[in-house]
Amino acid sequence: MPTCETCGNDYEKAFTVTLNDEAHTFDSFECAIQRLAPVCGHCQCRIIGHGFETDGRIYCCEHCARNAAPE
C-alpha cells in the first residue's frame, strides 16, 4: 500500500502529486497542504489559494503583504 510522506499512514486510496518533476504521495489533501503549500511571509499560515506575491515573497493576502516587515 502507498505510504503518506507527511504522516506515514499506509492507505490504499493514497494519491500522488507531482511538483517540479518530483512525485509526492499523500493520504489526504491536509497532508499534501502541510508538505507542499507555501507559507505566508507575514502570518505564517499555509497558502492554499492564489496568494499575493510582491518583491519575490509570497503572502496569503494583500493585507499581509502590506504589513510585512521589510527585510
Secondary structure as GFF3:
##gff-version 3
##sequence-region A 1 71
A	DSSP	beta_strand	15	19	.	.	.	ID=ss1
A	DSSP	beta_strand	22	26	.	.	.	ID=ss2
A	DSSP	alpha_helix	29	36	.	.	.	ID=ss3
A	DSSP	beta_strand	52	54	.	.	.	ID=ss4
A	DSSP	beta_strand	57	59	.	.	.	ID=ss5
A	DSSP	alpha_helix	62	67	.	.	.	ID=ss6
###
